[in-house]
């Protein structure tokens, strides 16, 4: 039954690409909100009195509920049981609600001396809101992944996923580029307020997709959430976790993304303090990986569709990641152009690996297990996205303060980033080793990761 839907939608390029662009706007808004607070680390310290440890706790809170309450797992089960429309709408509501709480934390309660559970109340509320947002954003991510896998099976799968990632990265790049100038001109809360408005638009956008999807289902007189091949069963969970490819691609995912997203949260401050980049431009340079993904991910996705070699590309991207973080860790290099060049290289790696990784999941697992597989992979990824920022924030606060400096008229701490960058380099080395193991598993279990997606 699913195949008949796919043939119908595959025959309509306008329908499948139109649906992709609609849901991609929702993810673009989510990526903006996810990244918009990262360039504001120094302003949060100066204006609200946050420490690096508290900023690390806030940043890691994105994944707290996903990890400790298994919300991503439940999201995957809901996705496979109730379908993409219900799950996507639920995810957008969570993102809007979480961002609202985060906004209240830095406006109504910003700088308060009140405490709860041993934390400043504003830090706690911001972290709680970011956690709820993180549940919605990650569930939205697996939902969109399943949408693309369903609509583009046997077609331009890697290209479609690459285009979706590229469009989402517009949100990331806008957040990094605009956060500091907007906050300076209109106040610290304004960048987040803009993000909340974008999320409301993203929710409306996904509602539009839901009507499109329902209309297409009715055209073929099939309810895609009621077919036997779409229903969730716990045996699917066991089938996923017993697959050796699952553990390898999940480990590669968590290690690779732990070297990118948490690093970007601290990259703006690194650019300013170590390399002397102008504060107003530092966020833009820290967002270059997102800009690189915007341009290159669809290109690499199209290449993988035609030529294959996904496992080899993941290995190459991991090797590039090692080089980037290793050079950043060298204490005697302070040239701004080196820092910017490394961000460009990171952007290439950040385009290569996802363009190969996410279509590979659709090769390893059947359609009815995709929601569960993506959810479990995202769950493991979120362990890194929770733990690594908290670790880096703790390391900075305990071991890396080397003095203070004045920024925006406020005295803030000066940090030496050598030790954090050594940590990131070590994680990147592990990702490379897992990449080699995944390629060996592909040869053994015949996943077809090195084969082209487009079939003659």
C-alpha positions as CSV (number, residue, x, y, z in Angstrom):
1,X,0.0,0.0,0.0
2,X,2.8,2.4,0.9
3,X,4.4,1.7,-2.5
4,X,1.3,2.8,-4.4
5,X,1.4,6.1,-2.5
6,X,5.1,6.5,-3.3
7,X,4.5,5.8,-7.0
8,X,1.8,8.4,-7.0
9,X,3.9,11.1,-5.3
10,X,7.1,10.2,-7.2
11,X,5.2,10.9,-10.4
12,X,4.5,14.4,-9.2
13,X,7.8,16.3,-8.9
14,X,5.8,19.5,-8.0
15,X,4.1,17.7,-5.1
16,X,7.1,16.2,-3.6
17,X,9.4,19.2,-3.9
18,X,6.6,21.6,-2.8
19,X,6.0,19.5,0.3
20,X,9.7,19.5,1.0
21,X,10.0,23.3,0.9
22,X,7.0,23.7,3.1
23,X,8.4,21.5,5.9
24,X,11.9,22.9,5.4
25,X,10.6,26.3,6.5
26,X,9.5,24.8,9.8
27,X,13.0,23.4,10.3
28,X,14.6,26.6,9.3
29,X,12.8,28.4,12.1
30,X,13.8,25.6,14.5
31,X,17.4,25.9,13.6
32,X,17.3,29.7,14.1
33,X,16.0,29.4,17.6
34,X,18.4,26.5,18.4
35,X,21.5,28.6,17.6
36,X,20.4,32.2,18.3
37,X,21.6,32.3,22.0
38,X,25.1,30.9,21.2
39,X,26.7,34.1,20.1
40,X,25.3,35.9,23.1
41,X,27.3,34.0,25.7
42,X,29.4,37.0,26.8
43,X,26.3,39.2,26.9
44,X,24.5,36.7,29.1
45,X,27.5,36.6,31.4
46,X,27.8,40.4,31.5
47,X,24.1,41.4,31.7
48,X,22.5,38.5,33.5
49,X,25.5,37.3,35.5
50,X,25.6,33.8,34.1
51,X,28.9,31.8,34.3
52,X,30.4,29.6,31.6
53,X,29.2,26.6,33.6
54,X,25.6,27.9,33.6
55,X,25.8,28.7,29.9
56,X,27.0,25.1,29.4
57,X,24.1,23.8,31.4
58,X,21.7,25.9,29.4
59,X,23.1,24.7,26.1
60,X,23.1,21.1,27.1
61,X,19.6,21.4,28.4
62,X,18.4,21.1,24.8
63,X,18.9,17.4,25.0
64,X,18.1,16.9,28.7
65,X,14.5,15.6,28.4
66,X,15.4,13.7,25.2
67,X,18.1,11.8,27.1
68,X,16.7,11.4,30.6
69,X,13.0,11.0,29.9
70,X,13.6,9.2,26.6
71,X,11.4,11.8,24.8
72,X,13.0,11.1,21.5
73,X,12.2,7.4,21.8
74,X,8.6,8.2,22.6
75,X,8.6,10.6,19.7
76,X,9.7,7.9,17.3
77,X,7.1,5.5,18.6
78,X,4.4,8.2,18.2
79,X,5.6,8.9,14.7
80,X,5.4,5.3,13.6
81,X,2.1,4.8,15.3
82,X,0.2,8.0,14.5
83,X,2.0,9.2,11.4
84,X,3.8,12.3,10.2
85,X,1.0,14.8,10.4
86,X,0.0,14.4,14.0
87,X,3.6,14.1,15.2
88,X,4.8,17.1,13.2
89,X,2.0,19.4,14.6
90,X,2.8,18.2,18.1
91,X,6.5,18.9,17.6
92,X,5.8,22.5,16.5
93,X,3.6,23.2,19.5
94,X,6.4,22.0,21.8
95,X,8.9,24.3,20.1
96,X,6.7,27.3,20.4
97,X,5.9,26.6,24.1
98,X,9.5,26.0,25.0
99,X,10.7,29.1,23.3
100,X,8.1,31.2,25.1
101,X,9.4,29.9,28.5
102,X,13.0,30.7,27.4
103,X,12.0,34.2,26.4
104,X,10.3,34.8,29.8
105,X,13.5,33.6,31.5
106,X,15.7,36.3,30.1
107,X,13.0,39.1,30.2
108,X,10.7,38.8,33.2
109,X,13.2,36.8,35.4
110,X,16.5,37.8,33.8
111,X,19.2,38.5,36.4
112,X,17.1,37.4,39.3
113,X,18.8,36.2,42.5
114,X,16.1,33.6,43.2
115,X,17.1,30.0,43.1
116,X,15.4,26.7,42.4
117,X,17.0,23.2,42.7
118,X,20.3,25.0,43.4
119,X,20.2,27.0,40.1
120,X,19.4,30.6,39.4
121,X,15.8,30.8,38.5
122,X,16.4,32.5,35.1
123,X,19.0,29.8,34.2
124,X,16.6,27.1,35.3
125,X,13.6,28.5,33.4
126,X,15.7,29.1,30.3
127,X,17.1,25.6,30.5
128,X,13.6,24.1,31.0
129,X,12.2,26.0,28.1
130,X,15.2,25.0,25.9
131,X,14.6,21.4,26.9
132,X,11.0,21.4,25.8
133,X,12.1,23.2,22.6
134,X,14.7,20.5,22.1
135,X,12.1,17.7,22.3
136,X,10.0,19.5,19.7
137,X,13.0,20.2,17.4
138,X,14.3,16.7,17.5
139,X,10.9,15.1,17.0
140,X,10.4,17.5,14.1
141,X,13.7,16.4,12.7
142,X,12.9,12.7,12.7
143,X,9.4,13.5,11.3
144,X,10.8,15.5,8.4
145,X,13.4,12.7,7.8
146,X,10.6,10.2,7.5
147,X,8.6,12.5,5.2
148,X,11.6,12.8,2.8
149,X,12.3,9.0,3.0
150,X,8.7,8.3,2.1
151,X,8.3,10.9,-0.7
152,X,11.6,10.4,-2.3
153,X,12.3,6.7,-2.1
154,X,13.9,5.5,-5.3
155,X,14.2,9.1,-6.5
156,X,16.5,12.0,-5.4
157,X,16.7,10.9,-1.8
158,X,20.1,12.3,-0.8
159,X,19.5,15.4,-2.8
160,X,16.2,16.0,-1.1
161,X,17.7,15.5,2.3
162,X,20.6,17.8,1.3
163,X,18.2,20.5,0.2
164,X,16.2,20.2,3.4
165,X,19.4,20.5,5.5
166,X,20.6,23.4,3.4
167,X,17.4,25.4,3.8
168,X,17.4,24.7,7.6
169,X,21.0,26.0,7.8
170,X,19.7,29.4,6.6
171,X,18.1,29.6,10.0
172,X,21.4,28.8,11.7
173,X,23.4,31.2,9.7
174,X,20.9,34.0,10.2
175,X,21.0,33.3,14.0
176,X,24.8,33.5,14.2
177,X,25.0,36.5,11.9
178,X,22.2,38.6,13.4
179,X,22.2,37.7,17.1
180,X,24.9,40.2,18.4
181,X,24.0,43.2,16.2
182,X,20.3,42.7,16.9
183,X,20.9,42.3,20.7
184,X,23.1,45.4,20.7
185,X,20.5,47.5,18.9
186,X,17.3,46.3,20.4
187,X,18.2,44.5,23.6
188,X,19.3,41.0,24.6
189,X,15.8,39.3,24.3
190,X,15.1,40.6,20.8
191,X,16.9,37.8,18.8
192,X,14.9,35.2,20.7
193,X,11.6,37.1,20.2
194,X,12.3,37.0,16.4
195,X,12.8,33.3,16.7
196,X,9.5,32.8,18.5
197,X,7.7,34.6,15.6
198,X,9.5,32.5,13.1
199,X,8.4,29.3,14.9
200,X,4.7,30.4,14.9
201,X,5.2,30.8,11.1
202,X,6.8,27.4,11.0
203,X,3.8,25.9,12.8
204,X,1.4,27.4,10.3
205,X,3.7,26.1,7.5
206,X,3.5,22.5,8.9
207,X,-0.3,22.8,9.1
208,X,-0.3,23.6,5.4
209,X,1.8,20.5,4.7
210,X,-0.7,18.4,6.7
211,X,-3.5,19.5,4.4
212,X,-1.3,18.7,1.4
213,X,-0.4,15.3,2.8
214,X,-4.1,14.4,3.6
215,X,-5.2,15.5,0.1
216,X,-2.6,13.3,-1.5
217,X,-3.7,10.4,0.7
218,X,-7.3,10.8,-0.3
219,X,-6.3,10.8,-4.0
220,X,-5.2,7.2,-3.7
221,X,-7.9,6.4,-1.1
222,X,-5.4,5.2,1.5
223,X,-4.9,6.4,5.0
224,X,-1.1,6.1,5.4
225,X,-1.3,5.8,9.2
226,X,-3.6,2.8,9.1
227,X,-1.8,0.5,6.8
228,X,-0.3,-2.7,8.3
229,X,3.1,-1.8,7.1
230,X,3.0,1.6,8.9
231,X,1.8,0.4,12.3
232,X,4.4,0.4,15.1
233,X,5.3,-2.8,17.0
234,X,7.9,-3.3,19.7
235,X,9.4,-5.9,17.6
236,X,10.6,-3.1,15.3
237,X,12.6,-1.6,18.2
238,X,14.3,-4.9,18.7
239,X,15.0,-5.3,15.0
240,X,16.6,-1.8,14.9
241,X,18.8,-2.3,18.0
242,X,19.9,-5.8,16.8
243,X,21.1,-4.3,13.5
244,X,24.9,-3.8,13.7
245,X,24.6,-0.9,11.3
246,X,22.4,1.0,13.8
247,X,25.0,1.1,16.5
248,X,27.8,2.2,14.1
249,X,25.9,4.9,12.4
250,X,24.4,6.1,15.8
251,X,28.0,6.3,17.3
252,X,29.3,8.1,14.2
253,X,26.3,10.5,14.5
254,X,26.8,11.3,18.2
255,X,30.6,11.7,17.8
256,X,30.5,13.8,14.7
257,X,27.7,16.2,15.8
258,X,29.3,16.5,19.3
259,X,32.3,18.1,17.5
260,X,30.1,20.5,15.6
261,X,27.1,21.8,17.4
262,X,28.6,22.1,20.9
263,X,31.7,23.7,19.4
264,X,29.6,26.3,17.6
265,X,28.0,27.3,20.9
266,X,31.4,28.5,22.1
267,X,33.0,29.4,18.7
268,X,31.9,33.1,18.8
269,X,33.8,33.7,22.1
270,X,36.8,31.7,20.8
271,X,36.9,33.9,17.7
272,X,36.9,37.1,19.7
273,X,39.2,36.2,22.6
274,X,41.9,34.1,20.8
275,X,41.9,35.3,17.2
276,X,40.8,39.0,17.7
277,X,37.9,38.8,15.4
278,X,35.5,41.8,15.6
279,X,32.6,40.9,17.9
280,X,30.0,42.0,15.4
281,X,31.4,39.7,12.8
282,X,32.4,36.8,15.0
283,X,29.0,35.3,15.1
284,X,28.8,35.4,11.3
285,X,32.2,33.5,11.0
286,X,31.0,31.0,13.7
287,X,28.0,30.3,11.5
288,X,30.1,29.6,8.4
289,X,29.6,25.8,8.8
290,X,25.8,26.4,8.4
291,X,26.5,28.6,5.3
292,X,28.7,25.9,3.9
293,X,26.0,23.3,4.5
294,X,23.5,25.6,2.8
295,X,25.6,25.7,-0.4
296,X,27.3,22.3,-0.4
297,X,24.9,19.7,1.1
298,X,22.6,19.6,-1.9
299,X,25.6,19.4,-4.2
300,X,27.1,16.5,-2.2
301,X,23.7,14.9,-1.9
302,X,23.3,14.9,-5.6
303,X,26.7,13.4,-6.1
304,X,25.9,10.6,-3.7
305,X,22.6,9.9,-5.4
306,X,24.5,9.4,-8.7
307,X,27.8,8.0,-7.6
308,X,27.3,6.5,-4.1
309,X,30.4,6.2,-1.8
310,X,28.4,7.3,1.3
311,X,30.6,5.4,3.8
312,X,33.8,6.7,2.3
313,X,32.5,10.2,2.3
314,X,31.7,9.9,6.1
315,X,35.3,8.8,6.7
316,X,36.7,11.7,4.7
317,X,34.5,14.2,6.5
318,X,35.5,12.9,9.9
319,X,39.2,13.3,9.0
320,X,38.6,16.9,8.0
321,X,37.0,17.4,11.4
322,X,40.2,16.2,13.2
323,X,42.3,18.6,11.3
324,X,40.1,21.6,12.1
325,X,39.9,21.0,15.8
326,X,43.6,20.1,16.1
327,X,44.7,23.4,14.5
328,X,42.3,25.3,16.7
329,X,43.9,23.7,19.7
330,X,47.4,24.9,18.8
331,X,48.1,27.7,21.4
332,X,50.6,29.6,19.2
333,X,48.3,30.3,16.2
334,X,46.3,33.6,16.6
335,X,45.8,34.8,13.1
336,X,42.2,35.6,12.4
337,X,42.4,34.4,8.8
338,X,43.4,30.9,10.0
339,X,40.3,30.7,12.3
340,X,38.0,31.8,9.5
341,X,39.6,29.3,7.0
342,X,39.1,26.5,9.5
343,X,35.5,27.4,9.8
344,X,35.2,27.1,6.0
345,X,36.8,23.6,6.2
346,X,34.4,22.7,9.0
347,X,31.5,23.8,6.8
348,X,32.7,21.4,4.1
349,X,32.9,18.5,6.5
350,X,29.6,19.5,8.0
351,X,28.1,19.2,4.5
352,X,29.8,15.9,3.5
353,X,28.9,13.8,6.5
354,X,25.2,14.6,6.9
355,X,24.6,14.3,3.2
356,X,25.9,10.8,3.3
357,X,24.7,9.8,6.8
358,X,21.0,10.4,6.7
359,X,20.2,8.7,3.4
360,X,22.3,5.8,4.6
361,X,19.8,5.2,7.4
362,X,17.0,4.7,4.8
363,X,19.2,2.0,3.2
364,X,19.8,0.1,6.5
365,X,16.2,0.0,7.7
366,X,12.8,-0.6,6.0
367,X,10.3,2.2,5.9
368,X,8.1,0.9,8.8
369,X,11.2,1.1,11.1
370,X,12.5,4.4,9.9
371,X,10.7,6.5,12.5
372,X,12.0,4.3,15.3
373,X,15.5,4.1,13.8
374,X,15.8,7.9,13.4
375,X,14.4,8.4,16.9
376,X,17.0,6.0,18.5
377,X,19.8,7.6,16.5
378,X,18.7,11.1,17.5
379,X,18.4,9.9,21.1
380,X,22.0,8.7,21.1
381,X,23.1,12.0,19.4
382,X,21.3,14.0,22.1
383,X,23.5,12.3,24.8
384,X,26.4,14.1,23.2
385,X,24.5,17.3,22.7
386,X,23.7,17.3,26.4
387,X,27.0,16.1,27.8
388,X,29.6,17.8,25.7
389,X,28.4,21.5,26.2
390,X,28.1,20.9,29.9
391,X,31.6,19.4,30.0
392,X,33.1,22.2,27.9
393,X,31.4,24.9,30.1
394,X,32.7,23.2,33.3
395,X,36.2,22.9,31.9
396,X,36.3,26.5,30.9
397,X,35.0,27.7,34.3
398,X,37.4,25.5,36.3
399,X,40.6,25.3,34.3
400,X,40.6,27.9,31.5
401,X,40.1,31.4,33.0
402,X,43.2,33.4,32.4
403,X,41.9,36.9,33.3
404,X,39.2,39.4,32.5
405,X,38.4,41.9,29.7
406,X,35.8,44.6,29.1
407,X,33.2,43.8,26.5
408,X,30.2,46.1,25.7
409,X,31.2,48.1,28.8
410,X,31.0,45.0,31.0
411,X,33.8,43.0,32.6
412,X,33.7,39.4,31.5
413,X,36.1,36.4,31.9
414,X,38.9,35.7,29.4
415,X,39.3,32.0,28.5
416,X,42.1,29.9,27.1
417,X,40.4,27.4,24.7
418,X,43.4,25.0,24.2
419,X,42.0,22.3,26.5
420,X,38.5,22.4,25.2
421,X,39.8,22.1,21.6
422,X,41.9,19.1,22.6
423,X,38.7,17.5,23.9
424,X,36.9,18.1,20.6
425,X,39.9,16.7,18.6
426,X,39.8,13.5,20.6
427,X,36.1,13.1,19.9
428,X,36.8,13.6,16.2
429,X,39.4,10.9,16.2
430,X,36.8,8.5,17.6
431,X,34.4,9.4,14.9
432,X,37.0,8.5,12.2
433,X,37.5,5.1,13.7
434,X,33.8,4.4,13.7
435,X,33.6,5.6,10.1
436,X,36.1,2.8,9.1
437,X,34.1,0.3,11.1
438,X,30.9,1.3,9.3
439,X,32.5,0.9,6.0
440,X,33.6,-2.6,7.0
441,X,30.1,-3.5,8.2
442,X,28.7,-2.2,4.8
443,X,30.9,-4.7,3.0
444,X,29.9,-7.5,5.4
445,X,26.2,-7.0,5.6
446,X,25.6,-5.5,2.1
447,X,23.8,-2.4,3.2
448,X,24.6,-0.7,-0.1
449,X,26.0,2.4,1.4
450,X,28.7,2.7,-1.3
451,X,26.0,2.2,-4.1
452,X,24.2,5.1,-5.9
453,X,20.7,6.0,-4.8
454,X,19.4,6.6,-8.3
455,X,18.6,3.3,-10.1
456,X,18.6,3.0,-13.8
